[in-house]
Amino acid sequence: MDPEQAYQVRSALAWAAVIAAAHFLLGTSTHAVHGLHILLGGLFIVPVLKAAVALELRGGLIAAAVVSVLYLAHILWSWRNSPMANQDQYAMIGVYFVVGLSAGQLVRSANFRKWQRDEVIRRSRQSEMVQGLTGLLSALAVRDADTLAHSRRVASVAVKIGVRTGLDADATVRLRLAALVHDIGKTRLSDDILFKNGALTEEQTARMREHVEIAVGMLRPIAGTEDIARIVSMHHECPDGSGYPKGLAGDSIAPEARVLRVADVFAALTEPRPYHTPLAVDDALAHMGGLAGTKVDAAAFAALNSLVHDSGGRSLFEDPETAPAAGLGARA
């Protein structure tokens, strides 16, 4: 139940309680008071309408039943010596149910039409987002196919880690998309940095690190990528605050970004590079184990470790497109 629904339910309960209390407190001493009772009986429609707005047909019928019980109790108590008056007022109970049924159906129809409109908008935005991301990946494929292969491998293992750590379905989708585009900023780096065989100079390292903010800037114009861009912006942050670009630490780093970093490091360690020999999976895990809790998230690393041991020697990079190339040329 969302906050607006909860508010309407509380309001319906308050109306019903106040009206019921007024019925019992007014008594039946004069004809004028009897007129007030008729008015109050009509006001019982208000909580029925509020409940219908909150919970559609179910809310309208439940509220009709509740106010009917309250109104019936008032009739039997206040007018117990006037059976003819009872007959006149019993008809209101039927009115409550008619109002609850009608209002509930109308609200249900209105909500369904709103859902249809929202779904059309959502699918349109999603289509635009996918087209935009596809365009970025196509540009990455032209500029540096090896980095694209790395990104696919990272996405493959990141999804597995995310599921193992308990990310929900929506978060897992965001994680996969973020993994696929986490290095698109490298398309804007010069060849002397991206394809350098040896160690980077201090100045080149600083420029290399700019790829994170470049990627975020490339994602920003694409509608619907806000959450993806947020994950990408944090995928080089470390639990101890030593990462970049903002030096975030601990829980200030999004859960998806923590998983993405672990997958990124694992993929990079096990891939061949002109500037390093790939590590065996066990050696990569041993190396990362020394970084857990400081440079990589401990829970995400534990999930990766368990995935590797549960795989029975089968690679986590099952997609043929994610198989490591004979010699990846870029700093993926």
N, C-alpha and C positions, 0 to 999 in steps of 0.2 A: 504494500500500500504506500503510494507516494504521499508527500506532505500535504498536497491539496486534497487528496481523498481523505486523509486522516482528519484534516480540518473540517471537512464537510460532515464526517461521521460524528465528530465531537459536537459540532453545532447542532446536528439533528438530535443527539442525545440531550443536549441542554434545552432545546426547545420542548422536547417531549416531557422532560422533567418539570420545567416551569409550568407548562400548560396543565399537566396532571395535578401539580400542587395547587394551582389556582382553582381548579375544579373542586377539590376537596375542602379548600379553605373558605370558598365563597358561601357555601351552604345553599339553602333553597327558600329563604325566608320571604322574598318578595318576587313579584312578577318581573321587575327590572333585572333582578339577579338571574332569573331564568333566561332572559335575553342574553346576558353575559355568558351563560353556559353554552348557549347555542353558538355564540361567536367563538368561544374557546374550542368547541367541538370542530368548527370549521378550520381553526388554526392548526389543528392536528395534521392538516394536509402539508404544512410547511416542513416538518421533519421527514415526512414521506418523500417530498420532492428533493430535499437535501440528500437523503440516503440514495435515492435513484441517481442523482448526479454523481455521487461518489462511487457507487457499486452497480450501476445499471439496474437490470431487471431484478437481480438477486437482492440488491439493497432496497429497491422500492417495495418488494413483497415482504421482506423481513420487517421493514419499518412499518408497513401497513398492519402486519400481525401484532407488532409491539404496541402501537397506538390503539389498536382495536381492543387489546387486553386492558390497557389503561382506561379507555373510554367506557368499556363494559363494566369495569370495576366501579367507576364513578356512577354510572347509571344504577347499578344494583345497590350501591351504598346510599347515594344522595336521594334517589327517587324510589327507594324500596317500597314506599307506601303509596306510590302513584303509578300503578301498572299501565294506564293509558299513556302517561308521559313516556314510559319505557318504550312502548311500541313506536311512538313518534321518533325516538332518538336512535333506535336500533338500526335504522336505515343508513345512518352515517358510517357504520362499519363497512357496509358494501361500497360506499363512496371511497373509503380509504384504499380498498383493494383495487378498485377501478383506476384510481389516480396512480397508485404504485405500479400497476401493470402497464398503464399507458406511458407514464413518465419513464419507466425503466426501458421500455421498448424504444422510445424516441431517443433517449440518451445512448442506448446501444447502437442504434442506426447512425447517429451523429458521430460517435466514436469510431465506428467502422469506416465511415467516409473519410474521417480525418486520418485514420491509419492508412487508407489507400493513398491519400494525397502524400503523406509522409513517406510511404514506401516508394512511390514514384520518384520523389525528390532524392531519397536515399540511394536508390539504384542509379539515378542519373549522376549523382555526386561520385558514387563508387566507380561508375564507368569512366568518368572524367579522370579520377585519381589513377585508375589502372592504366589508362592511356598515357597519362603523364609519366608514371613510373616506367612504363614500357619504353617511352621515348628516352628517358635517362639511361636505362639499361642498354638500349641500342647504341647510344652514344658511347657508353663505357665499352661495349663490345668492339666498336671501331677503334677507340683510343687505346684500349689495353685489354685484350681478350683474357689474359692471364688473371687480371684482377677480377674480372667477371666470373671466371671459373672458381677463384677463391671465394667470392661472395656466395656463390651457389653452394659450395661446400659448407661454409659457415651457416647458411640458412638451414641446410639439411640437419646439421648436428644441433643447432640452436633450438629448433623445434622439438627435438627429442629431449633435450635438457629441460626446456620449458615445460613440457608435459610431465616429466619426472618430478619437477619442483612444484607442480600443482597450479601452474598458470591456467586460467580459464580459456575457453575457446577463442573469445575475442582478443585476449591478450596474446595468445599464440599466433593468431593471424597478424597482429601488429608486429610481433617479434619477427616473423618470417619476412614480411615486407621490409622491415628496417634492416634485417640482415642482408637482404638482396641489394639494398642501395647504400649500405653504410660507408662504402668507399667511393661513391660517385664523385666526391670532391677531388679525388686524385686525377680526374680527367682534366682539371685546370692546372695541374702542376707541370713544370717544365721537364723535358726528357732527362736532363742531367741529374734531376732528383729522382724521378720515378723509375728510371732504368739504370741507375748507378750500381755497379757491381760491388764496390767496396763500401766502407763505412761512410756515413754522411758527416759532413762538417757540422759544427754547432749552428751555423747560419742555415744550412740546408735542413737540419733537423727541425729548426723553428718553422721553416717554410713548409716542411712536410706536415707538421702538426696543424697547419692551417686548413688541411683538407676536411677536418670535422666541421668547422664553421662554414666552409665553402659548400659542403654537402647540405647543411641546413638551409643556406641561402638558395640553393637550387631546388630544394623541396618546397620552400615557403610559397611560391606562386601557385602550387598545385593544390586545389581545394581538397580538403579532407585528409591532408597529410600531417596535420598538426601533431598528433600523437606519435607518428612515425618519426617526424623530425626531432621530437623530444628524445626519443630513444637513441637516435643516431647521434644527437648532440652529447650524449653521456657515455658512449660506448668505449671511450678511452679513460674514463674516470676510474679511480681505484678506491677500495674500501678505506685505505688509510689517508686519503686526501692528496696523494702524490700524483694523481693523474692530471689530464688536461681535457678541455681548455679552461675549466673553471675551478679545478681542485676540489670537486665535491667529494663527500665522504659518507660512508655508512648508508643509512636509510634515505639520505637525500638523493641517492642514485636510484632511478626507477628499476623495479625488479626485472623488467625485460632487458634493460641495458646491462644489468649485472650478468644475466645469462648470455647476452650477446658478446660481452667481453670474454667470457670463458671460452665460448665457441670460437671466437676470433683468434685467441691466443693458441688454442689447441690446433686449429687448422693451420695456422702459420708455422708452428713448430714441426708439424708432420709433413709439410710441403717442401719440395726441393726449391732452393733459391740460388741464384748465382753467388750470393754472399754468405750462404750457410748450407750445411748438409742437413737433410731432413732427419729428425729424430724418430726412432721407433716409438710406437704408441706407448709402451711401458716407460720408456725413458722420458717421453713428453709429460706423462702423468707424474713421474717422479719429480721432474723439474717444476711443474705447476704446483705440486704439493707443498713445495717450499715457499710458494707465493700466496697460498690460500690464506685469506683473512687480511692480507695486506695489499697485494697487487691484484688479486682476483677474488671474487666472492666465494666464501667458504662453502656455502650451501649449494651454489651452482656447480662448484668444482666437485663436491661430493656426489652430486647427481651425475655428472659426467663420468666420474670414476666408477660408479655403480653400473652405468650404462655399458661401459667398456667391458667390465667383468661379466655382465649378464649377456653380452653379445656372443660369447663363445668363440672369440677370434674373428667374427664377422665384422667388416668395416662399418663404422657408423655412417660413412659416406656412400650410401647405397645407390644413389642416382648416378647413372653412367656419365652424365654431364659434369658431375662433381668429382670425378676421379682426377687425382693430381697429374698434371702434365709431366713430361720428362724433365723439363727444366723451366719453371715459371720465371718470367723475366722481370716482372715488376715487383715493387715493394708492396705486396698486397697485405 
